């Protein structure tokens, strides 16, 4: 009974053009993630934290508060998923 273990994949070195393409793609991915993160923080800050610390604000409906917490969490989840799409640059 012989057991064959799978061989690890060998990395093929990328050409200069492939490295440049991967770098450009990664920069675009990081830009999209930064935008999503900024939007999530803005929504959370305006919708969630302002209600907690500003006594002059009229409390909105419970649905608005829940959305101000859930939407940023969803945006952050999407951002983390997109970060997983980064390409190797080496």
Buried (B, 14 or more C-beta within 10 A) or exposed (E): EEEEEEEEEEEEEBEEEBBEBBEEBBEEBEEBBEEBBEBBBEBBEEBBEEBEEEEEEEEEEEEEBEBBEEBBEEBBEBBEEBBEEEBEEE
